[in-house]
Amino acid sequence: MAMKKYSPVLALVICVIILQAIASLAGREYYLTQLTMSAYYCLVILGLTVLMGYTGQISLGHAAFFAMGGYTTAVMTTRNLIEMQGSAAVDLAVRLGLTVTEKNAYGVEILHLSPWVSLVTAVCLTAAVAFFIGIPILKLKGHYLAMATLGFGIIIYRIVLGSRIFGEADGISDIPQFALAGGLAVSGDPALRVQNYYIAAVLVVAGVVLLMNLVDSRVGRALRSIHGSEEAANAMGVNVARYKLLVFVLSAVFACIAGVFLTHFNGGVGPSEADVMKSVSYLAIVAVGGMANLWGALVMGILLNYLSLRGYFGSYDEFVFGSILIVIMLFFPNGLLKMENFRWLSDAAARVINSYRARGGEGKDGLS
Amino acid sequence: MSLKKIFIVMMCACLIPAAFSCKKQSGETIKIGAIFSVTGPASFLGSPEAKTAKMMIDEINGKGGVNGKELKLIVKDSAGSPEKAISFAKQLIEEDKVFAIIGPSTSGESMKIKSICEEGKTILISCAAAEVIVNPVASYVFKSPQNDRFAAQKIYEVMKKMGITRIGVVSSNDGFGLAGKGQLEKLAPASGITILISEVYDKKATDLTGVLTKLKAKNVQAVVNWSIVPAQSIVAKNMKQLNMKVPLFQSHGFGNIKYVKEAGEAAEGIIFPAGRLLIADSLPDNHPQKALLMKYKNDYESKYGEDASTFGGHAYDSLLILVEAIKKAGADADKEKVRDAIEDLKGLAGTGGIFNFSATDHNGLDINAFEMLTVKGGKFVKYE
């Protein structure tokens, strides 16, 4: 039973390894850069899939949660504490090992907070914001919920665009690497490309396993019942408000973690990460992946982000994501990567196999 | 069935040498990457930049290329998103192995890829204005637009001559407006200017009478508006409506004749600093920039049917600097030699001014790159 459940995860892990092996053997490891970036965006999309697909709650504000993660770590780790050395707070942080000392590219010595501190801060902050925003707005339904989350997204976008601390229109640059344990570091350095690819892959696999188990549990069944009918779920004793809030906070934390990691990988963050168009593209990917379909969202998330980040859509990037959303909503409301949509394919395959078998049988008959 | 298969195999067989021959050709070309925000919020910068770069490359190739090699331009549209600029910069450096990168259009994107280009030892000639791009100096990173600081200095010089000491500043809430506001505030004390009031308005504002009334109440001797949006015309119109008779100064963002047309009568007498592209016709014939400016302006306007802007000029200058350096470094020079050659460029006339690079100055322009202009009879003329 467990074997069957985890076989797609195993397939994913094998895919991850094969992709890396091919890229390395072909001497084209640079393809991994955009794959790594896409993987981080996929974390946002996975969280959003559980919120939208399984629970039926729309969010047009997830780019804002992503940006909250990115900007929190950017602000906290780019501040040079060297001139503040001697103050009680900084000394305490140094003694507790919460800081990192290094030299930047221009030979200036820098003492900054450890990204671990900013990661924890970002997650707590995002969870708190999602919690307090979620309580009132998750009472809304349908269009009203979409509007409220859209409004939240726009507010965060305007805040990062208008605050000096967030670098206004320029964003924040020269963000240091995030040294994990055992010599691993999240960094855009080409020498660390392969390990960064695996760091991102591990996060995605962990995210998938976590969400798979969530969806497949008592909680998951409660979430799907909410999607079906909130009133009925309520009548069955499901605490609708609590579950909706739980999933909203969880998906926000997924976005936030993705934001923190991608920001350290890129070495910079800008207001475009909080842009509403970004939220729309996440939503489009969840929709095209099949709404309540973690694997569909994962495949589409990697594919579309990869194509977008490599510039294949050129100047038509927003057009592509916008039209995907329209086409999916009009013609494939259950998503593209749904088994029903491939029934004709499997039917055709079955027909071919059958006719082949039939002919093969005739041939045998003829021989005998 | 089998015929079809044979056909497909043959097609593939034909494609393989074709693919290889493409590879071979690239040995004879110099690849130049370009990251411009052709779409998105900074498209007013990226669009003319991309058009200018394409036009120049065609022209250079038409004349036989540089050192006998053809130039190949790879344009990437970042839509003003830093994460895309980062992705594209890595792609251009590692995958396309470009010789140099022109752009990005905005300061934010330029700062994000500054260290990527430095580590990748690929020349970057940015089309964005912020001084941090070249200060601290990164050995492979250059920029072509003039510093905002010089524009502010130039305005204060004129004010000094006019005897103005108490001013009001209004600026838009975008990167351009805030950078200018910062420079104005920083340089004011040294120039003997007091900023009585400094107001920021939304870049999409359609009426600024509220903001300007506050300035009027403070009895300012002049108003400085620093923005790059249509509000530049609105400020002029609103001042006229409020019967404010003090002079109006604008930033170099006013360097587009459409803002004069929008403001109509009210635009008369606006004073602003700008590159010489806008007054190319009235420059003396012996001015070192005259011939080049007239050529760029005429070529661009006849090819694209729209007014040439100083932004397109930044792409022109970036490419010009690169091409001149490649010529100077010789036929088989590598990136490092061309980089050295850029630092040796002196007295190079571009659209933005006369470039004099050095190991410590990766912009190469000084305050003389700006000229003070004013509006007279609906046209830009030199301010005297």
Boltz contact constraints between the chains, C-beta under 6 A:
constraints:
  - contact:
      token1: [A, 30]
      token2: [B, 94]
      max_distance: 6.0
  - contact:
      token1: [A, 30]
      token2: [B, 95]
      max_distance: 6.0
  - contact:
      token1: [A, 33]
      token2: [B, 90]
      max_distance: 6.0
  - contact:
      token1: [A, 34]
      token2: [B, 87]
      max_distance: 6.0
  - contact:
      token1: [A, 105]
      token2: [B, 115]
      max_distance: 6.0
  - contact:
      token1: [A, 106]
      token2: [B, 136]
      max_distance: 6.0
  - contact:
      token1: [A, 162]
      token2: [B, 173]
      max_distance: 6.0
  - contact:
      token1: [A, 168]
      token2: [B, 175]
      max_distance: 6.0
  - contact:
      token1: [A, 168]
      token2: [B, 178]
      max_distance: 6.0
  - contact:
      token1: [A, 169]
      token2: [B, 174]
      max_distance: 6.0
  - contact:
      token1: [A, 169]
      token2: [B, 175]
      max_distance: 6.0
  - contact:
      token1: [A, 170]
      token2: [B, 107]
      max_distance: 6.0
  - contact:
      token1: [A, 170]
      token2: [B, 108]
      max_distance: 6.0
  - contact:
      token1: [A, 170]
      token2: [B, 175]
      max_distance: 6.0
  - contact:
      token1: [A, 171]
      token2: [B, 82]
      max_distance: 6.0
  - contact:
      token1: [A, 171]
      token2: [B, 108]
      max_distance: 6.0
  - contact:
      token1: [A, 173]
      token2: [B, 111]
      max_distance: 6.0
  - contact:
      token1: [A, 173]
      token2: [B, 112]
      max_distance: 6.0
  - contact:
      token1: [A, 266]
      token2: [B, 83]
      max_distance: 6.0
  - contact:
      token1: [A, 266]
      token2: [B, 86]
      max_distance: 6.0
  - contact:
      token1: [A, 268]
      token2: [B, 82]
      max_distance: 6.0
  - contact:
      token1: [A, 268]
      token2: [B, 112]
      max_distance: 6.0
  - contact:
      token1: [A, 270]
      token2: [B, 82]
      max_distance: 6.0
  - contact:
      token1: [A, 270]
      token2: [B, 108]
      max_distance: 6.0
  - contact:
      token1: [A, 272]
      token2: [B, 81]
      max_distance: 6.0
  - contact:
      token1: [A, 309]
      token2: [B, 87]
      max_distance: 6.0
  - contact:
      token1: [A, 311]
      token2: [B, 76]
      max_distance: 6.0
  - contact:
      token1: [A, 311]
      token2: [B, 88]
      max_distance: 6.0
  - contact:
      token1: [A, 314]
      token2: [B, 77]
      max_distance: 6.0
  - contact:
      token1: [A, 315]
      token2: [B, 38]
      max_distance: 6.0
  - contact:
      token1: [A, 315]
      token2: [B, 39]
      max_distance: 6.0
  - contact:
      token1: [A, 315]
      token2: [B, 77]
      max_distance: 6.0
